[in-house]
Amino acid sequence: MTGKARFIFPILMSGVMAFLMTALVTILNLGLPPDFLARWMKAFAIAWPCAALTAFLAIPLARRGTGFIISIIGE
């Protein structure tokens, strides 16, 4: 991945992951109270930036790890 895509991809991917995971964890912890949406969005607003920063660090490591595993097991 080159150019702007290197920056856009982790932000979008982490957004999708944080959105779904915060929904799941909020439902598991609280059920569906009347203020569910507000609590979920608060959790998402905190989780997304954390997930995006983590993605910027994790994606290059995951690429290298994938390349290493593929080199061992073959295509």
Summary of the structure (lengths in Angstrom):
residues: 75
radius of gyration: 16.3
end to end distance: 20.3
largest distance: 52.3
contacts: 171
relative contact order: 0.13
helix: 85%
strand: 0%
